[in-house]
Amino acid sequence: MTFEQPMAVGIDRMAWYTPNRFLDLDDLAQARGVDPDKFRIGIGQRRMAVPTLDQDIVAMGANAAEGMLNDIDKRRIGLLIVATESSVDQSKASALFVQDVLGLGGDMRAIEIKEACYGGTAGVQLAADFVRSHPQRTALVIATDIARYGLRTGGEVTQGAGAVAMLIGPNPSIMALEPESVYHSTSTDDFWRPNYATEALAKGKYSEQVYLRLFSDLWQEAGRQGLTRAESLQAMLFHIPFTKMGRKGLRSLSERVPDDVFRRLERRFEESIKHCRDVGNCYTGSLYLGLISLLEHDTTLRAGDRIGLFSYGSGSVGELFFGVLQDGFQRYLDPANSAAMLRTRQRLTMAEYEAIFEQRLVTDGSEQLLDAGDPRAKHRLVRLDAHERYYA
Ligand code: COA
């Protein structure tokens, strides 16, 4: 009797986008009368991306996916998921705007997922299950967000914007996802944004506690199920709303894994936070931007290496899951493009940042034409009219 090997499913392609303007957090520290080391070391951030109105989550998501897909890829997609907590409509899924902007066919399910920063992982896991049951098709998952807190609030320094697009498919080129994972959901009030608010509200310290407790519980549960196998872990990635948060998660492992394993995880963690430190929080995409950062910066990872990923969404849901790097995964990354995207950004003055922060889309149904904020971006929100959005 022969047993068939289960089909490997996972991340076949990955690409990302962040807008072309940033605020240097030394400038923010100076303007807010804070020691710059608090932001650089205490929070662990250096810069944050600042999007203009035309780069909403739809435009950013389409810009991330653009170029990653050829015509054959586009026809094979049977599920399109946009994960976001900065959505543009209460009813219509932003995935439908993205589908249109990218010129994808209609033979697919297109939906939006929300559960704070966990939404990206909910999308990835749903997509993987879809591919396992529809092995002829693929799923496109786009995690896209604008992290907005109020000016002069504690969260201001942890803003940012960006999108990560992932094609989930059979026999993936970058990372196979292990089907077993551990997860937990429980209602908490650590971070939220009521429908009438344009900025998130957070009990910052409490949300850090919930994050760390959930990670600890899931690590323990994964251990009970034989999933952690610390020696087999070549890297451990964390949801990074700001890099210090992930660092706290990592440090909690110092007593739980052997010293040499911890040193390896620490070294690779540093590679995983490089993009986030310059982009800031992109909520649903943060964990996956960490994966891109790791794979683009670390030259020692090899096919077969096993990576742990901790996803957290306030509210709150957490999941600890695992992936295995595939042969030739390096060919599917584009570090030169990432470096150029960050290098060609424009540094804003505090006055410019605050002016952009205060800009609003009209809500009265009148026509509003939007300037092209990022000349590098192929897609953008062009116009609002009669409460409808028009993209190019
Ligand atoms: N040099 C170095 N570090 C400094 C410093 C200095 N001059 N001044 C302060 N720090 C450190 C503090 O010791 C603290 O470190 P710790 O977290 O290891 O204790 C850190 O900087 C933050 O300072 P603190 O004053 O404790 O916090 P805060 O009131 O400014 O709030 C957040 C920080 C992250 C909680 C706040 O930005 C926030 O609410 N963010 C949004 C919510 C969020 O992202 N939650 C994460 C879970 S998803």
Boltz pocket constraint, residues with backbone or C-beta under 6 A from the ligand:
constraints:
  - pocket:
      binder: B
      contacts: [[A, 35], [A, 37], [A, 38], [A, 39], [A, 41], [A, 42], [A, 43], [A, 154], [A, 155], [A, 156], [A, 157], [A, 158], [A, 191], [A, 202], [A, 203], [A, 204], [A, 205], [A, 207], [A, 208], [A, 211], [A, 241], [A, 242], [A, 244], [A, 245], [A, 312], [A, 314]]
      max_distance: 6.0
